[in-house]
């Protein structure tokens, strides 16, 4: 595909081929110096950033920009596939074929003669097929779960997988009791001045909180993002209130900040 053809393609069925041709051209001699310098390793931050930006648009319900962010993620997939093709490892067609084959294999209730009438049954079946494919039958059950994920997301993965084999609280009462237990243990560690135990018990408390979000069918990352947004908004309102009173963040006393913070909470509640 020539440069002119890349610029003029309007056929929807040709857009993926156009994207691949553009990336190939950017990486080729005489193309873009930045693109030509990239490697799988150098692109890791870009891949992570684009994934999180896509998540952000979904969480904010910003579907006008979701298409753009999905395109940025797709760009990363095509770039990595181009790098692999240059090295003779695989290409984008093989990436697509592998995920297509995997989806067919792991949905025998759709493409075969298996039965899975509920989402839980589907997930259990998926996990069984995955362990068999990877030869993990003799390895620990949680082997390889969520490697590379942020800690909160990995905790959810652990808990969900453990729950599939029955290792779970029968109801939310047990989760709440565990929360109280972990909080008491953390308070004891703090009172004892044991910094190592404080770190361990803090982790246990966080893990128990993640369990509560799972029982409530909440995503801990989404919950935490909402809490961050609320804090940012309240802190900004507090800062404006202090400025209107002739005070700065550096100059205000803790008592003045607390009073402005409480006022900000009231104001933001009234605005909702």
NORRAPE-V281727 format. One record per residue. N is the residue number from 1. RES is the residue in one letter. PHI is phi in whole degrees, 0 to 359 (none if undefined). PSI is psi in whole degrees, -180 to 180 (999 if undefined). NEAR is the number of other C-alpha atoms within 10 Angstrom. Layout:
N,RES,PHI,PSI,NEAR
N,RES,PHI,PSI,NEAR
This chain:
1,X,none,125,13
2,X,283,168,10
3,X,301,-41,10
4,X,296,-41,8
5,X,295,-38,11
6,X,300,-37,18
7,X,282,-21,11
8,X,250,-2,10
9,X,293,127,14
10,X,239,-11,11
11,X,291,119,8
12,X,304,-34,8
13,X,289,-13,9
14,X,258,-1,11
15,X,293,-37,13
16,X,292,-40,12
17,X,296,-37,12
18,X,296,-44,20
19,X,299,-44,16
20,X,298,-40,19
21,X,294,-38,18
22,X,295,-46,18
23,X,298,-42,20
24,X,299,-42,19
25,X,294,-41,19
26,X,296,-33,16
27,X,275,-18,21
28,X,285,161,13
29,X,306,135,10
30,X,84,4,9
31,X,271,-137,14
32,X,266,125,13
33,X,302,-40,12
34,X,296,-49,9
35,X,298,-39,16
36,X,294,-26,17
37,X,276,-12,9
38,X,285,153,14
39,X,227,173,13
40,X,304,-44,13
41,X,293,-43,9
42,X,293,-23,10
43,X,272,-5,15
44,X,304,-49,12
45,X,301,-37,10
46,X,296,-43,14
47,X,298,-45,18
48,X,295,-46,13
49,X,299,-45,14
50,X,294,-36,19
51,X,295,-44,17
52,X,291,-36,14
53,X,294,-35,16
54,X,294,-44,22
55,X,302,-42,16
56,X,299,-43,16
57,X,295,-37,18
58,X,292,-45,14
59,X,297,-34,13
60,X,274,-4,9
61,X,68,26,11
62,X,271,73,12
63,X,285,-13,13
64,X,295,-33,9
65,X,259,-5,13
66,X,298,-40,17
67,X,302,-43,12
68,X,297,-45,13
69,X,292,-38,21
70,X,297,-35,17
71,X,296,-38,14
72,X,295,-38,19
73,X,293,-44,20
74,X,300,-38,17
75,X,303,-42,17
76,X,296,-41,20
77,X,297,-45,14
78,X,292,-39,20
79,X,298,-48,23
80,X,297,-37,22
81,X,293,-37,22
82,X,296,-44,21
83,X,299,-43,20
84,X,294,-38,16
85,X,293,-40,14
86,X,299,-33,13
87,X,273,0,10
88,X,76,23,9
89,X,269,-57,11
90,X,195,173,15
91,X,229,-180,17
92,X,297,-36,17
93,X,298,-39,9
94,X,289,-34,13
95,X,298,-47,13
96,X,295,-40,11
97,X,294,-40,11
98,X,294,-43,11
99,X,288,-33,11
100,X,295,-46,11
101,X,299,-41,10
102,X,296,-44,12
103,X,298,-40,14
104,X,293,-45,13
105,X,298,-40,17
106,X,268,6,20
107,X,237,57,19
108,X,295,-19,17
109,X,286,-13,15
110,X,253,-46,13
111,X,257,1,11
112,X,223,-149,11
113,X,246,17,9
114,X,282,167,11
115,X,234,128,13
116,X,208,100,16
117,X,270,-15,9
118,X,234,163,9
119,X,299,-40,9
120,X,298,-41,11
121,X,295,-38,13
122,X,297,-46,17
123,X,294,-40,17
124,X,296,-44,16
125,X,296,-43,18
126,X,303,-46,17
127,X,296,-41,15
128,X,297,-45,14
129,X,295,-42,16
130,X,298,-46,16
131,X,297,-38,15
132,X,292,-44,12
133,X,298,-41,12
134,X,272,1,8
135,X,66,34,10
136,X,268,9,15
137,X,303,-34,12
138,X,265,-2,8
139,X,268,161,10
140,X,307,145,8
141,X,303,-37,14
142,X,268,11,13
143,X,304,125,11
144,X,76,6,10
145,X,292,122,13
146,X,62,26,15
147,X,300,134,10
148,X,91,-10,9
149,X,281,154,11
150,X,302,154,10
151,X,303,-42,12
152,X,297,-44,16
153,X,294,-37,15
154,X,291,-36,15
155,X,300,-42,21
156,X,298,-44,19
157,X,300,-46,18
158,X,302,-49,15
159,X,295,-42,17
160,X,295,-41,18
161,X,291,-39,19
162,X,296,-37,14
163,X,295,-28,12
164,X,293,-21,14
165,X,253,17,10
166,X,91,2,10
167,X,273,87,11
168,X,198,161,15
169,X,288,143,13
170,X,293,-30,9
171,X,204,-179,9
172,X,292,-22,14
173,X,303,-43,11
174,X,295,-36,13
175,X,295,-45,20
176,X,295,-38,15
177,X,296,-40,12
178,X,296,-39,19
179,X,301,-47,20
180,X,297,-39,14
181,X,297,-47,15
182,X,293,-36,21
183,X,295,-41,18
184,X,297,-40,14
185,X,293,-36,19
186,X,294,-43,22
187,X,298,-38,15
188,X,294,-40,15
189,X,295,-39,19
190,X,294,-45,16
191,X,298,-32,10
192,X,278,-9,11
193,X,69,25,11
194,X,266,95,12
195,X,296,-35,11
196,X,293,-42,11
197,X,292,-35,16
198,X,300,-45,19
199,X,298,-44,14
200,X,295,-45,13
201,X,290,-31,21
202,X,297,-42,18
203,X,298,-41,14
204,X,297,-40,19
205,X,295,-43,21
206,X,299,-41,16
207,X,297,-39,18
208,X,292,-36,22
209,X,294,-40,19
210,X,300,-39,22
211,X,299,-39,25
212,X,296,-43,20
213,X,298,-37,16
214,X,295,-43,18
215,X,296,-32,14
216,X,273,5,10
217,X,56,42,9
218,X,249,152,13
219,X,265,120,15
220,X,300,-33,19
221,X,294,-41,14
222,X,294,-43,13
223,X,299,-44,12
224,X,292,-38,12
225,X,297,-40,14
226,X,294,-40,14
227,X,295,-40,12
228,X,298,-44,12
229,X,296,-40,12
230,X,296,-43,14
231,X,297,-45,13
232,X,301,-43,12
233,X,293,-45,15
234,X,294,-40,21
235,X,295,-41,17
236,X,296,-39,14
237,X,293,-41,19
238,X,301,-44,24
239,X,298,-41,20
240,X,293,-38,17
241,X,295,-40,19
242,X,296,-43,20
243,X,297,-39,13
244,X,294,-22,10
245,X,265,9,10
246,X,78,21,10
247,X,245,156,16
248,X,245,165,15
249,X,299,-38,14
250,X,289,-31,6
251,X,265,-17,11
252,X,284,146,15
253,X,279,161,12
254,X,305,-37,10
255,X,294,-40,9
256,X,292,-38,14
257,X,296,-44,20
258,X,298,-41,13
259,X,295,-42,14
260,X,292,-35,21
261,X,297,-46,20
262,X,296,-38,12
263,X,294,-39,16
264,X,298,-41,21
265,X,300,-42,17
266,X,294,-45,12
267,X,298,-45,14
268,X,293,-35,13
269,X,294,-39,9
270,X,291,-31,8
271,X,285,-24,6
272,X,291,999,5
